[in-house]
Amino acid sequence: MTHGVIPWVIAGNTPSRPYGSGCYNQSVNTMYITRVWKIALELEKNEFERGNITECIRKLLVEKDGQEMRDRAAPLKAKDMASLKEGSSQKYLDQLADLILSA
């Protein structure tokens, strides 16, 4: 699927919006997610039917390709989670809290 939604949900992440700042990036993002990073399956607009979606889910959950996608997504998930804990926003929020508590 575009946006890599199914693999990210399986990996424990749920993106709230498509990657990038606008629709013009969508094809580039899809190419990276499906062909370069190989962590998602791509469905075209006209392929969003029960059978096609069922087949994608089966591939992701049952087949070897799906396991390989999850294996490739796992390090990205770890980096994502680490960025939430160690990112600059968290650092500055911690500093602000320390400053407020010390006053």
PyMOL commands that set and color helices and strands:
alter all, ss='L'
color gray80, all
select helices_A, chain A and resi 2-11+23-36+45-47+50-61+64-86+88-102
alter helices_A, ss='H'
color red, helices_A
deselect
rebuild
show_as cartoon
